[in-house]
Amino acid sequence: MADLLGSILNSMEKPPSVGEKEKKLAKERKAKLEKMKEDDRKRKNAFREKIEERINAFINDSKETRLKLENMDKMCRSIVHDIADVAGLTSFSFGLTDDERYVMLFKKEYAPTDDELEAYRRGEEWNPEIAKEKARLKELEEAELSSTSKKEKFVPATNYRDKYKKLIGEESAKEAAHNLTPNKQFGFVPSANKKDKRSVEETLNEIRAKKKLKQTANESNSEEATVSSSTS
């Protein structure tokens, strides 16, 4: 019985070791990764071939000046930009969110204007006729504003003559408004109008003499008062 059981166990396949399990799992993961890479490569090649056909048709169509493609992911947009650059086209990506991003192609001779690009970036459709009308209206508005500003005459909020009238009277205000001589406006009197014809040095000498005379008189009065007190 023991020999029969032993022979059965020996005939059975031994369980794999831990190392062999890890090797098998790693091999499976590698095979799966290679398959994913191959599928991704095939998908990119298929997308590239499809886009190249559409771009070639666009280039050969003389009536078309721009080509708007459908929404696509970042990888596909990158492929489109590469093909457009090789084909000599101008390409831009538009869309407010990542899911709405798309690529628009332009022929070199029909490059978009800045206003057109701004409209696409805002998510708006571009209409050249409407854009021309808006530009024309804007020019008319600017011309009208410029003409109006030239015709309008500046009117001050207050009259400076009224200010002088309140301070020095109506007649004096009129004279001050017309006579801007600094000497009379700011209190400086010309030498011709001075009553005192003495020079500054003469005036100072006279003041000093008066002070000296006054001081002498005070000293004399003080001496007389001293003598009088001593006598009494």
VMD Tcl script that draws the C-alpha trace (Angstrom):
set ca {
  {0.00 0.00 0.00}
  {2.81 2.37 0.92}
  {4.63 1.52 -2.28}
  {1.49 2.22 -4.32}
  {1.00 5.62 -2.67}
  {4.65 6.48 -3.16}
  {4.57 5.59 -6.80}
  {1.45 7.74 -7.32}
  {3.07 10.74 -5.65}
  {6.25 10.32 -7.64}
  {4.29 10.18 -10.88}
  {2.57 13.51 -10.13}
  {4.13 16.78 -11.32}
  {5.89 18.63 -8.57}
  {4.44 22.07 -7.65}
  {6.43 25.02 -9.03}
  {8.73 26.84 -6.69}
  {8.22 30.50 -5.69}
  {10.92 31.67 -8.09}
  {9.31 29.98 -11.04}
  {5.93 31.61 -10.26}
  {7.46 35.07 -10.24}
  {9.24 34.41 -13.52}
  {6.02 33.24 -15.10}
  {4.07 36.33 -13.91}
  {6.83 38.66 -15.10}
  {6.81 36.98 -18.51}
  {3.04 37.38 -18.76}
  {3.19 41.05 -17.78}
  {5.91 41.67 -20.35}
  {3.91 39.97 -23.06}
  {0.84 42.03 -22.18}
  {2.85 45.28 -22.20}
  {4.36 44.44 -25.58}
  {0.90 43.76 -26.95}
  {-0.38 47.10 -25.63}
  {2.57 48.90 -27.22}
  {1.97 47.14 -30.50}
  {-1.74 47.99 -30.44}
  {-0.94 51.62 -29.63}
  {1.59 51.74 -32.47}
  {-0.94 50.30 -34.90}
  {-3.56 52.79 -33.74}
  {-1.17 55.71 -34.19}
  {-0.15 54.53 -37.65}
  {-3.77 54.09 -38.68}
  {-4.63 57.58 -37.39}
  {-1.60 59.07 -39.13}
  {-2.53 57.49 -42.46}
  {-6.10 58.76 -42.12}
  {-5.00 62.31 -41.30}
  {-2.44 62.34 -44.10}
  {-5.17 61.44 -46.59}
  {-7.44 64.22 -45.30}
  {-4.62 66.77 -45.35}
  {-3.58 65.81 -48.88}
  {-7.17 66.23 -50.03}
  {-7.32 69.61 -48.30}
  {-4.11 70.80 -49.95}
  {-5.28 69.73 -53.41}
  {-8.65 71.47 -53.02}
  {-8.08 75.03 -54.22}
  {-11.47 76.18 -52.88}
  {-10.68 75.31 -49.25}
  {-8.52 77.70 -47.22}
  {-8.82 76.06 -43.78}
  {-9.66 72.66 -42.35}
  {-11.29 72.14 -38.96}
  {-10.79 68.66 -37.50}
  {-12.87 66.90 -34.90}
  {-12.11 66.90 -31.16}
  {-9.17 64.64 -30.28}
  {-6.77 63.85 -27.45}
  {-3.36 65.40 -26.95}
  {-1.47 62.55 -28.64}
  {-3.58 62.81 -31.81}
  {-3.25 66.60 -31.87}
  {0.50 66.23 -31.68}
  {0.46 63.91 -34.71}
  {-1.67 66.40 -36.67}
  {0.71 69.28 -35.88}
  {3.68 67.19 -37.05}
  {2.01 66.28 -40.35}
  {0.87 69.88 -40.93}
  {4.38 71.21 -40.34}
  {5.84 68.75 -42.88}
  {3.08 69.64 -45.36}
  {3.80 73.39 -45.06}
  {0.55 74.29 -43.32}
  {-0.16 76.49 -40.29}
  {-1.94 74.70 -37.45}
  {-3.55 75.86 -34.20}
  {-5.30 74.05 -31.36}
  {-8.51 75.55 -29.97}
  {-11.04 74.60 -27.32}
  {-11.86 75.84 -23.82}
  {-11.58 72.41 -22.16}
  {-9.37 69.41 -22.90}
  {-12.34 67.38 -24.15}
  {-13.25 70.16 -26.60}
  {-9.74 70.66 -28.01}
  {-9.41 70.37 -31.77}
  {-6.94 71.34 -34.49}
  {-7.58 73.76 -37.34}
  {-5.28 73.88 -40.36}
  {-4.65 76.94 -42.55}
  {-2.91 77.24 -45.88}
  {0.11 79.55 -45.71}
  {-1.34 82.05 -48.16}
  {-4.54 82.27 -46.08}
  {-3.03 82.74 -42.63}
  {-5.60 83.81 -39.99}
  {-5.71 87.30 -38.56}
  {-5.31 88.04 -34.87}
  {-9.04 88.82 -34.58}
  {-9.92 85.47 -36.15}
  {-7.66 83.57 -33.78}
  {-9.12 85.39 -30.78}
  {-12.63 84.43 -31.90}
  {-11.66 80.75 -32.11}
  {-9.99 80.92 -28.70}
  {-13.22 82.29 -27.23}
  {-15.13 79.38 -28.77}
  {-16.88 81.56 -31.35}
  {-17.41 80.98 -35.06}
  {-15.54 83.30 -37.40}
  {-17.52 85.25 -40.00}
  {-15.36 87.56 -42.15}
  {-18.33 89.66 -43.30}
  {-19.48 90.33 -39.75}
  {-15.89 91.09 -38.74}
  {-15.55 93.65 -41.56}
  {-18.79 95.33 -40.53}
  {-17.66 95.49 -36.89}
  {-14.31 97.00 -37.95}
  {-16.09 99.60 -40.11}
  {-18.44 100.59 -37.28}
  {-15.51 100.85 -34.89}
  {-13.65 103.18 -37.27}
  {-16.74 105.37 -37.65}
  {-17.19 105.53 -33.89}
  {-13.55 106.49 -33.32}
  {-13.75 109.16 -36.04}
  {-16.93 110.60 -34.50}
  {-15.37 110.72 -31.03}
  {-12.27 112.43 -32.41}
  {-14.37 115.01 -34.26}
  {-16.53 115.69 -31.19}
  {-13.53 116.18 -28.92}
  {-12.08 118.77 -31.32}
  {-15.34 120.74 -31.49}
  {-16.01 120.83 -27.79}
  {-14.60 123.91 -26.03}
  {-13.33 123.55 -22.52}
  {-15.39 125.50 -19.99}
  {-13.85 125.90 -16.52}
  {-15.97 125.06 -13.51}
  {-15.23 128.43 -11.86}
  {-14.38 131.92 -13.10}
  {-11.11 133.21 -11.68}
  {-12.45 136.81 -11.95}
  {-15.14 135.93 -9.39}
  {-12.39 134.88 -6.98}
  {-10.73 138.32 -7.24}
  {-14.12 140.04 -7.05}
  {-14.86 138.51 -3.63}
  {-11.42 139.46 -2.30}
  {-10.79 143.00 -3.53}
  {-13.94 144.15 -5.31}
  {-15.19 144.13 -8.87}
  {-13.11 147.02 -10.27}
  {-9.89 145.90 -8.63}
  {-10.55 142.37 -9.83}
  {-10.78 143.55 -13.43}
  {-7.54 145.48 -13.12}
  {-5.77 142.54 -11.45}
  {-7.00 140.16 -14.13}
  {-5.49 142.28 -16.89}
  {-2.43 143.66 -15.10}
  {-0.09 140.79 -14.30}
  {2.89 142.92 -13.20}
  {4.54 140.94 -10.36}
  {5.53 144.10 -8.43}
  {1.95 145.17 -7.84}
  {0.44 141.70 -7.61}
  {2.66 140.47 -4.80}
  {3.29 143.70 -2.82}
  {6.66 144.76 -4.24}
  {6.70 148.55 -4.76}
  {8.92 149.99 -7.50}
  {11.55 152.49 -6.41}
  {9.84 155.18 -8.48}
  {6.72 154.94 -6.29}
  {8.53 155.12 -2.94}
  {7.98 158.23 -0.80}
  {11.16 157.69 1.21}
  {14.09 158.27 -1.19}
  {16.80 157.35 1.37}
  {18.98 154.33 0.77}
  {18.97 151.38 3.07}
  {22.34 152.35 4.58}
  {21.16 155.88 5.31}
  {18.06 154.60 7.00}
  {20.06 152.21 9.19}
  {22.49 154.99 10.23}
  {19.59 157.21 11.27}
  {18.04 154.39 13.31}
  {21.36 153.73 15.06}
  {21.72 157.46 15.87}
  {18.23 157.59 17.36}
  {18.96 154.54 19.50}
  {22.25 156.06 20.73}
  {20.54 159.35 21.56}
  {17.82 157.56 23.48}
  {20.37 155.49 25.38}
  {22.34 158.67 26.35}
  {19.15 160.30 27.57}
  {18.31 157.29 29.70}
  {21.78 157.29 31.28}
  {21.48 161.03 32.11}
  {18.12 160.53 33.76}
  {19.53 157.67 35.80}
  {22.46 159.77 37.09}
  {20.15 162.67 38.09}
  {17.94 160.27 40.01}
  {20.98 158.90 41.90}
  {22.21 162.36 42.86}
  {18.82 163.46 44.05}
  {18.41 160.42 46.27}
  {21.83 160.91 47.89}
  {21.13 164.57 48.65}
  {17.88 163.90 50.34}
}
mol new
graphics top color blue
foreach p $ca { graphics top sphere $p radius 0.5 }
foreach p [lrange $ca 0 end-1] q [lrange $ca 1 end] { graphics top cylinder $p $q radius 0.2 }
display resetview
